[in-house]
C-alpha cells in the first residue's frame, strides 16, 4: 500500500466513525462527542470516558486507545485488522464503545 492509498483508506475509516457517531446521537439517547483534529479523533461519552483513534502514517496504521487497552490496525485491502489479534477495527470499537458508554452501540464501515 502506498501513502495515498493509506491516507484514503484511513480517511474513510475516520469519516465512517464520525458519521456513525452522528447517527447514534440522532437515533438514541447516547451523547457521543466526536472531536477531530487532523488525524486524531476523540470520542467522549456522557460519563466522560474516552476512546481515541489516531492515524499513524509512517507505519500505515490506525491506533485505537480505550480503557481495555491500545490496539494497532493495518488495512488488509478490505478491512482494518488488529496487528496482534486479527480482529476487525469496527468490531473492537463497537465492543469498547459499548463497555465504556454502558449502551448497546454499533459502529460499522
N, C-alpha and C positions, 0 to 999 in steps of 0.2 A: 504494500500500500504506500503510495507516495503522500507527500504533505497535503496536497489539495484534496485527495480522496479522504484522508483522515479528517481534515477540517470540515469537509462537507458532511461526513457521517456523524461527527461529534456535534456539529451544529444541529443536525436533525434530531439527535438524541435530546439535547437541551431544550429545543423547541417543543418536542413531544412531552417532556416533563412539565414545562410551563403551561402548555395547553391542557394537560391533564389536571393540573392544579386549578386552573380556571374552571374546568368542567366540574370538578369535585366541589369547589366553592359554590357554584351555581346550583348544583343538584342535591347537595347535602347540607348538614349543619356544621360541617368541618370548616375551619378557618385556617387555611394554609397561606402563609405569606411567602411568596416566591420572589426573592430579590436576586437580580442578576447583575454582575459587574464583569464584563468581558467573558472569560471562560470559567467564571466561578458563579455557581447558582446555590443560594442558601434557602432551604425550606424551613420555615419556622412554624411550629404548630401552636395551637391555642394554649397548651401547657408550657410553652416556651422552649421545648426541646427542639433540636435542630438536626437536619441532615444536610450535609454539604457535598456538592458534586463539583468536581474540579477537573478541567481539561489539563492534560499533560502532553503537549505537542512534541517535545523531544523524544518521548517514549511511545508516541501514538497510542496513549491510554487515556481512559477516563477513570478518575478515582472517586469513590463514594466513602464518606465518613459518616457513621451513625453510632448510636450507643452500643450496638452489637460489635463494632469494630471498623476497620478500614479495609477497603476492597479495591482491587485494580482490575480494569476490564479492557480487553482488546477486541477490536471488531474482526469477526471471522468471515466477513463478506455478506452476512445476513443479520446477525445479532451480535451484541456486545456480550462477551463471556468473561467471567472471573478467571484470572490467570491461574488461580490455585484450585478452585472447585469446579470450574466449567459452568457454573450457574449463570443464567441469563440476568442481565442488569435489571430489567423491569420486574422480574420475579423477586429479586433481592430487595429492590426499592419498595415494592408492594408489601413485602414481609416487614421490613424495618419501619415504614411509614405507619403501618397498622399497629405495630407494637408501640411505637413512640406516641402516636396520637390517641390510641385506645379505640380507634374506629376501624371498620372494615373498608379500607381504601384499596382501589385497584389502579395501578399505573400500567400503561401499555404503550408500545411504539405507535 
